[in-house]
């Protein structure tokens, strides 16, 4: 069972409503994705804590429907 990129994006945005999410299918197989996620929820959090927030937003699908997700997370830059 695989996940569509749009479903990954939808789940992340539900869990992190202000997130700017970019998803890329790395192999074209619907099983290996990369995600760039920018959210103010990440401010002041370690990289591990940021990734945990994304995994929580995926509601247990990581390792099940979603086999591999390469994450890049950051808080928005303040000018």
URVENPE-V950239 format. One record per pair of residues at least 12 apart in sequence whose C-alpha atoms are under 7 Angstrom apart, sorted by the first residue. I is the first residue (numbers start at 1). GAP is how many residues later the second one is. D is the distance in Angstrom with one decimal. If there is no record, write none. Layout:
# URVENPE-V950239
i = [I,I]
gap = [GAP,GAP]
d = [D,D]
This chain:
# URVENPE-V950239
i = [1,2,2,2,2,3,3,3,3,4,5,9,9,11,11,12,12,12,15,18,19,19,19,20,20,20,21,21,21,21,22,22,22,23,23,31,31,31,32,32,32,33,33,33,34,34,34,35,35,35,35,36,36,36,37,37,37,38,38,38,38,39,39,39,40,40,42,42,43,50]
gap = [64,28,29,63,64,27,28,62,63,26,18,12,14,46,47,42,45,46,42,21,18,19,20,17,18,19,14,15,16,17,13,14,15,12,13,35,36,37,35,36,37,35,36,37,35,36,37,34,35,36,37,35,36,37,35,36,37,35,36,37,38,35,36,37,35,36,32,33,32,23]
d = [5.4,5.5,5.6,5.0,6.2,5.9,6.8,5.9,6.0,6.1,6.2,6.3,7.0,5.9,5.7,6.3,5.2,6.3,4.5,5.9,6.3,5.4,4.5,5.7,5.1,6.5,6.8,5.7,4.7,6.7,5.6,5.1,6.6,4.5,6.6,5.9,5.4,6.4,6.3,4.8,6.0,6.2,4.9,6.2,5.3,4.4,5.9,6.9,6.2,5.1,6.3,6.1,4.7,5.9,6.3,4.9,6.6,5.8,4.9,5.3,5.9,6.6,5.0,6.2,5.0,6.1,6.2,5.1,5.2,6.5]
